[in-house]
């Protein structure tokens, strides 16, 4: 019996198992060995063709051409980098922030800045730095949902990567935009003064 072929997008990868979304359904797929032999690895964001095994699983048979590809984060076909920063706690590392924006632009993605935790420092001054450079900037307090709706509207329908230092509120912002994500939220470590990896 010939298996039905579907087209979809990889939305998650863990230990060689790829969650592929197609028509509102998610299939847990393995990838053909030939990809590894060709030195090509499917990543989140890839558009793929896969066989439907009929039990919620599948087998990726074709990797469609990528619009762009990033090694770190390991993802493809990205429209935007949502760069989350804070005015304090943790203090912004402007070099890393600028590096992320350059990586986004060089790869054909739009850098979008979100100044989160706007209540604990001069977030407006930090936001103005990037606004004056012509970037799109939002200020938020993700913990109470303040300013989140404009971010959500701006990235709607776009493949977006949330990036930034540990402790800036990426998980809190993601949960405020998409509660079903249920991303784990951590606290700042008082011992090292940085966020804990979640």
Secondary structure as GFF3:
##gff-version 3
##sequence-region A 1 198
A	DSSP	beta_strand	4	14	.	.	.	ID=ss1
A	DSSP	beta_strand	17	22	.	.	.	ID=ss2
A	DSSP	beta_strand	25	31	.	.	.	ID=ss3
A	DSSP	alpha_helix	33	37	.	.	.	ID=ss4
A	DSSP	beta_strand	47	52	.	.	.	ID=ss5
A	DSSP	beta_strand	57	63	.	.	.	ID=ss6
A	DSSP	beta_strand	69	70	.	.	.	ID=ss7
A	DSSP	beta_strand	75	76	.	.	.	ID=ss8
A	DSSP	beta_strand	80	86	.	.	.	ID=ss9
A	DSSP	alpha_helix	94	106	.	.	.	ID=ss10
A	DSSP	beta_strand	110	116	.	.	.	ID=ss11
A	DSSP	alpha_helix	123	131	.	.	.	ID=ss12
A	DSSP	beta_strand	136	139	.	.	.	ID=ss13
A	DSSP	alpha_helix	148	155	.	.	.	ID=ss14
A	DSSP	beta_strand	160	163	.	.	.	ID=ss15
A	DSSP	alpha_helix	170	177	.	.	.	ID=ss16
A	DSSP	three_ten_helix	179	181	.	.	.	ID=ss17
###
